[in-house]
């Protein structure tokens, strides 16, 4: 069994990775954080927190951001698998 601190640190790395990916895709699409928040129907604070990797995001809000950025189902599944690994679950 993994040490809980190690799992938490890895989960933070995953959050930061996902946030950076969202920010890069958003910028490539020429969207501002406000545009993305509007398109995904989430708050600007949610977008900023997700992009900085400082907070966990609920499943529904995460999917809203992914769909607003036109992530494919394969992209989403790969991210969810990485998150499950970070949390010590089955992928």
PyMOL commands that set and color helices and strands:
alter all, ss='L'
color gray80, all
select helices_A, chain A and resi 4-28+33-40+44-52+59-68+73-86
alter helices_A, ss='H'
color red, helices_A
deselect
rebuild
show_as cartoon
